[in-house]
Amino acid sequence: MKPQNFTFHHPIAFWLGCIAIIGGVLAHVPMFMMGRHTGYQMVGMEMDSTMLAGMAMIPLGVLLAMYGLMPRIAQMKKSLHADRHLQFHVADGVPLNGEHWKLVIVLVIALAVDVLKPATLGFVMPGMTKEYEISKQTAGVLALVALTGTTVGSVLWGRLADVFGRRAAILLSALMFIGTAICGAMPSFGWNLAMCFLMGASAGGLLPITFTLMAETVPAAHRGWLLVALGGIGTSAGYLLAAGSAALLVPEFSWRALWLLGLPTGLLIVFLGRFIPESPRFLANVGLDDQARMVLARFAGKGPTTNGQPAAAAVVAEEEAPAGGIRQLLRGSHARITWGLLVCGVAWGLVNFGFLLWLPTNLGSMGMDATAASALLARSALLALPGIAIVIWLYHRWSSIKALVLFIALTAATLLLFFGLGVARVQSNLAMVLTTALLLVSSSGVIAMLIPYAAEIYPVHLRGTGSGVVAAGSKFGGILGAGFGVLGVFGHFAASALLIALPMAVAALMLMRSGIETRGRGLEDIQQALGGTSP
């Protein structure tokens, strides 16, 4: 059996669940097409029996598919509790081969689709506000609900990845993408809120799992730069897809078409699932030694073998540390570094979903007209684009932890610069363009490294959970940012910059003291350096 053709634990249940979810979404299409004579406006339309049946099929399909992806009870117990068995460590001297690049391409596509979902929020809100006849403040609740969903999903899916497997968690996110496509046919704003929460949960969950799988599959010599490149390219592609889809589809099919994209994009990930292997470290952790060998052989290329084992695998017997879930992350050998990453994530969320979101408004209050403010942000974003290449180079060639701390400190320093500009009431366009570009470069660098770094430092039985918790921290910062915006905190330009600079600076100090170098080091070596047992 080829590794890419690993069957599901309960294949009939999985495929029946897929059929039910797809059928449930397609059951909404007739009502959507009924709106073609009214510009696809469906507000106030009464749901027919076919649509209601479709809504019932989707949760049933999700439950069936989830059961299909669920491991056997014996394997689940091994992933939750310690057990002595063989461990398969990927040899870090193996060169990148075609299988590695296939995985990279597939995960970039999955991440782009993941970013596409929440990125469409900004493009659906104008049409949604007009059709439902709601205020901008009410429409803003949609973004808050989506961010809450991403926070919950990051933690929940991270734990699922450590129990069900990395591949299973990615496929479950894809199925949720398909199911939440029915947002495009919802006749009321309330139903959009409910579906948007579920969409956010699946999107927030997939992000850290892609980094987890990559970290456990790519040799250490290339792991760092590929992780950062995955985040940078996938995120950029996702936003480009959202903008391009909006320009192409919205004029013809209204804002609702952007939600309906969940069906084809989710199906794309399910189809590409045959090219997504399970992590060999996870397979060994649950006692599936033969399957772990098969995955390792696939990524070993045509190198030499030893006693029938691929050179990509170092096989040893060792004792697992007892798994303790989220609580284990916040105490013991990983506690200090986890808290440092969480503080950094929350501070980044405040920057991205708070300070930058309100920056055009604040520039207007300083005397700059709306057109000039938009042009300023566009020029700043253009100047910031080369920043991802700098981040990749520093993370790979210099130091992972020093690069992360540098960009955190740079973000804090830039916010303090904004504080100075605000206090002095400086209205120089050049000063604002350069400072905004510097903030975009530094904050983008922080998030490009934050989750990849988290995916490197935790043991196998906690890697998905740890990455998910850190990702949830950044989303929680976004929730705080949205809440502070409603309270008017970001209306005070200088004060808000100073407010966010403080936790950023604290995070830099915490990680400077507790962070560990991961560049070019095996995952097992990192665990030993942290004082924990090898995974």
N, C-alpha and C positions, 0 to 999 in steps of 0.2 A: 504494500500500500504506500502510495506517495504521501509525504507529509502534508502537502497542500490539500489532500483529499480526506483528512481526518473526519470521520463521521461525528455527528452530534451524539450526545449521550442518549437522547430520546428523539431520533430524527423524525419520526412520524408526527410527534407533537409539535416539533419546531416548524415543519413545513405546513402543517394544518394551520398553525398560528399565523404564519406568513400569508397564507391564502385568505384567512379571515380578515387580517388587517388591510390587505390590498382591496379585498372585496368591500370592506366597510368604507374605505376612502372613495372607491369608484361609485358607491351608492349615492354619494353627494353630488356627483357630476351632473346628473339630469337637472337638479334644481339650480345649479350654477349656470348651466346653459340656458335655462329659462330667463335669466337676466340679461341675455345678450342684446335684447331690444331696449333695455333701459340703462345701458352702460354698465352692466353687471352689478347694479345696485340691488342688494337683497335684503336691506333693512326692513323689518316688519313682516317679511314673508313667513308664512306658517310652515313648519317642517312637515313634510308628508311622511307616510308610513315607511317608504323606502329609506328615507334619510334617517329616521329614528332607528330602523333596523340596522342600518350601517353603523350608527353610533354605538349600538350595543355589541356589534361584532368586533369592534376595535379593542376594547378592554379584554374581551374574551380571547382574542387572538394574541394579545400581549402576554396574558397569563399562560396560554398554551406554549408560546415560543419560549417564554422564560423557563417553563418546566423542561422544554426540550434542550435548553442550554445548561440546565442545572446538572452538576456532577453527581455521580453515584454517591450515596450516603457515606460509604467508606472513604472515598476520596475527599469528600467535604470535611470529614472529621480530621483527616491528616492535614488539611490546609488550615484548620482552626486550632489544632493542638500539636504539640511537639511530637516528633517521631524520629527514630534513628533509621536512616536509610542512605542510599547512595546520593551524592550530589554531583552534578555535572557543571563544571565551570568552563565557560567559553574561553578558549586560548586567545590571549590578546595579541599574539603575533600573527594571526591569520590575516592575510590581505583581503580587502574588499573584493567581492566577486559579483557575478550577475544576480545571485539570489539576494544579496544585501541591497543592491540597487533596485530590484523589483519591490522589495519591502519598503524602501525609502519612498519610491514613487507612489505606491498604494497608500502609505500613511500620509503623504503630502495631500493626496486627493481627499482622503477621509478628513483631514484637518481643515482643508479648504471648505468642504461641505459643512463641517461643524461650525466654522466661523460665519459662513453664509447665513445660517439660520438667524442668530441674533442680530447680525449686521443689517438684515432687512427691516428691522424695527424702525429705523430712521426714515426708511422709504415708504413704509405703509402708514405711518402716523398721519401725514397730511390728508390722504384720501380717506382714511378711517375717521378722522375728526370731522371731515365734511359730510360723509355719508351718515354717520350716527348722530350728527349734530351735537357733538359734545365739545366742551372747552379744552384748550390745550393742557390745562392742569389735570383734567380728568384723563385725557389721553396719555399724559405722563405716567399715570398709574400703571400703564401697560409695561413701560420700561422697568419700573420698580418691581412688578410681579415677575418679569423675565429674569431680572438679576437675582431675585430671591430663589427662583427655580434653579439657576445655575449654581448658587451657593449650596443648596440642598443636594443637587445632582452630583457636584464634585465630591462630596463626602460619601454619598450613598454608592455611587458607581466605583469610587476608589475601593470601598470595602467589597463590593461585588467582584471586582477584578482580583482581589486577593483570595476570594472563596470560590468563585465560578471559573476564573481564568481571565486573562487579558483579552483573548480573542472573543470570548463569549460576551464580555462587557461592551466591546466595540460593536458587535452585531446587535446587541439589545438596543444600543443608542440609535443605530440605523433604523430599526423597526419602530422606535418611538418617533423618529423623524417622519416616517411614512404615515403613522397614525395621526400626528398633529397637523398633517397637511389639510385636514378638514376645517382648519381655521379659515381657509379661503371660502368656505360656504356657510359660515355662521351668520345668522340673521341678526344677532344681538351682540352688543359690546361685552356683556357678561360672559358669554360663551368663549369669546376671544381671550378674555383674561384667564379663564380656566385652562384653555389649550396652550396659552402662552407660557403658563407656569410649567406645564409638562414638557413643552419644547425647550424651555430654558434648562430644565433638569437633565434632559438627554444631551443637550449641547455642552453643558457644564461638566457632564460626566465623561464624555468622550475625550476631551482635551488632555487631561493628565494621563489617561490610559495609553494614548498613542506614544507619549514620551516614555512611559514605563516599559512598554514592549520594545521600543527602540533601544533603550538603555540596556536591556537584558539580552539583546541579540547582536549588537554591533561591538566589535573588538574595541578595547580601551583606547588604542592609538587613534581611532577615528570617532569615538563615541561623542566627545564633547562638541566638536564643530558640526557634526551631523545633527545633533539634538538642537543646537541653536539655529542652524539653517532650516531644520524642519519647522520650527516655530515661526521664523521670520518669513519664509516663503509661503507656508501654509496660510498664515494670517493675511499676508498681502493678497494672495490669490483669492481668499474668501471675500475680502472687501471688494476686490475688483469684480468678482462674480456677482456680488450683491448690486453694485452700481450698474454693471452692464445689464443685468436682468431687469432692473428697474427701468432703465432707459429703453429697453427693447419691448418689455411686456406691459408695463403700466399704461402707456398711452392707448394700447389696443384692448387689454383685458382688465384694466383697473388694478388697484393695489392687491386685490384678492389673489391674483395670479402668483404673486411672490410667495404666499403661504402654500399654494398648491405645488410649488417646486419641491416640497418635502417628499412627494411620491417618487419622482424619478431620481432625485439625488440619494434618497434612502435606499432605493433599489440598487443603485450603482454600488454602494458600499457592501450590500448583501452579496452582489455578484462578485465583487472583488475579494470577498471573504475567503474564497478558495486560495488566494495568494497570501493570506495573512496567517502565519504559523502561530501556534501557541508558544509562549516563552519556554525554552528548555529548562530554565531554572524553576518555573512554576510547575512544569510537568514532573520534575524530579522531586519537588517539594511535596507533591501529593502521591508519590510512589509510582508514577508511570515512567519507569526507567527506560523501557524499550522505545516508547514514543519520544522521550528526551533524546535518546541516541539518534533517532531518525532525523529529528530537527537539526541536531548538531552536524550530522553527516551532510545534510543539505547545505549548510552554511560553511562547511569546511573546504568546499571546492575540491580540487584534485590533489590535495596535499598528501603526505605520507600517512600511514596508519600504524598503530602499535597494538599488537595482539587483537587485531580485528576492530579496534576502536579508532574513530577518526581523530586526527591530530588536533582538531578543534576542541576536544574535550579532555579535561583533566578530571578523572573520576576518583573520588575519595569518599570514605565513610566518616560521618561526623555527627555530632549531636546538635540538634536544632535548639535555639533558644525558644522558650515558651512564648507563643503569640498572645498578645494582650489587647489587640485592637487599638483604638484611638488613644486610650489611656496610656499605653506603652510609649506613644510618641511624645507625651508631655511629661515624662519622668524618665529617669535613668540616663543612659549614655546619649540619647538623642534629644533630651528635653531642651537643653540650651539652644541648640542649633534650630530646633523646630520653632521655638518661641521667636528667635531672631527672624526666621523666614516668614512667620505669621505677621509680625509687626511690619515687616517690609511689604507684604502683600496687601495688608489693610491700607498702608500709606499710599501704595501705588494706586489702589482703587479710588482713593480720595483725589489723587491727581487726575486720573484719566476720566472718571465719571463725575468729578466735581469741578476742580479748578479749570481744566481745559474745556469742559462743557459750557461753563459760564464765562469763559474768556471773551467771546465776541460781545456778549452783553456788557461786560465790564469795560471793554474797549470803547463801546458806544457811550457809556457814562463818562468816559474821559474825553469825549469830544470827537471821536472818530466815527464817521458814518458807516452804515451797515455794509455797503459795497466795499469800502476800503478795508474794513475788518475782515471780510471774507477773502479778499485778495491777499491780505497779510498772512492769514492762516494757510492759504494755498501755497504761497511762496515759502513759508516756513516748513511746510510738509515736504516740499520739493527738496529743500536744503537738507532735510533730515533723512532722506532716502538712503544715501550712502552709509548711514550710521550702522545698518545691520551688518555690513561687510566688516566694519571696524570691530563690532562686537564679536563676530565669529573669529576673527584673527586673534584678538586678545584672549578670548576664552580658550582657544586651541593652542596658541603659541606662547602665551605669557603665563597666565594662571587663572583657573576657574574662579576661585574664591576672591582673589584680588581684583579680577575684572568685575565681578558682581559688586563688591564693596565700593569700587571706584565709581561705578555708574549710580549706585545708591547715593553716595556722597555728592556726586555731580548734580543729581536731581535736587538734593537738599540745598546745595549752593545756588542753583538756578532759581529755586523758589525764594531764597533770600534776596537774590538779585531783583526778582519781581517785587518783593517787599520794598526794596529801596526805590525802585522806579515808581511804585505806587505812592509812597510817602512823599517823594519829591515831585509827584505829578508830572513826570516826564512824558511828553507826547511825541517824541521822535519816532517816526516809522522805522527807521533803520535799527534803532535800539530795540524796539519791540519785535521786529522780524528776527533779529539775531538771538534775542533771549528766548522767544517762542521756539525757534528751531533747536536751540540748545536743550530746552525742556523736552521737546519731542524726541530728540536723539537719546537723551539720558533716560527718560521714562520708558521708551521703547526698548532700550538696552536692558533695563531692569527686568521687564516682563519676559523678554526673549531668553534671559538666563535663569530666572527664578524657578520655574517649574522643571526645566531640564536639570538644574542643579539638584532639586529635590528628588528627582527620579534616580539620581546617582548615589545618594547617601543613605538610603534606607535598606534594610535587609529584605529578602524576597517576600517573606510573609507579611511585610508592612509597606512594601514599595508602592503599591497602588493606593493604599489608604493614606500614606504620607503625602504622595503627590496630590491626591485629591483634597486633603485638608489644606495644604498650602495654596492650591488653586482656589479653594473656597474662601480663604482669607482675602484674596484679591477681589473676589466677587462681593464679599461682605463689606469691604471698603467702598465698593460701588454703591451698595445699599445705603451706607452712611452718607456717601456723597450726594445721592439723590435726596435723602432726608434733610441734610443740611441745606441743600438748594431750596427746598420747600420752605424751610425756616428762615431763609434769607441770609444765611451765613456767608455765601459766596458773593453776595452783593457788596461786601466789604473787601475790596480787591487786595489791599496790602495785608490786612489782618488774616484773611484766609490763606494767603501764601505763607505767612509765618506759622500759622496753625498746622499746616501740613508738613512744613520743613522740619518741625521738631520730631515727629515720629520717624521721619526718614533718617534723620541724623542718629536717632537712637538705634534704629535697625542697623545702620552702618557700624556703629560701635559694638553692638551685640554680635554681629557676624564676624567682625574683625577679631573678636576674642574667642568665639566658639566655632567659627567656620573651619573647614578642613579642605585641603587641596585634593581635587579629584582628577586633574589633568594627567592623562596617560596611565592612570592606576586602575587595576582590576577592581571590580565591585567588591570582591572578597577582601582585598587589601584595604579598601576604604573602611569596611566594617571592623577590621582588626585595629585600625588607627583610631576609630571612634571608641574603642574599648568594649565593643559588643562582640558577640560570637559571629563567626562567618556564616552567611546564609547558605 
